[in-house]
Amino acid sequence: MESPCILVCSIDMVTGYCFGCGRTRDEIGAWTLYSSDERRAIMAELPARLATVERKPRRETRRARMARERDEA
């Protein structure tokens, strides 16, 4: 299944978009329920959405946590 997820799972509280992929919480939650055409339509909007996210995540991202845990092991 196509997905824009890059494991940077943190939502910008100003825009409501994920810092990593640009989707909203609702879109992330319903992603597997969308048709391929619906997913592609959302993915076409993501570059413009990500351009509006200027701040960095306020917490450790999933990718950073996984890397840190791997390095600590």
C-alpha angles and dihedrals in degrees: 000000000000115000134168091208114132096175094258093124108179128116122225104230092210100053100020090230127127111252090224106043107009096236125132122243090255092051092048091050095048097037095112090050095057122094119243089257092052092049092049091049091053092045090053089060096048101085091056091046093049089052088064094054105090104159127077122239114278093218137045111284123232091248092051092048092050091049092048092049091048091051092048093052 
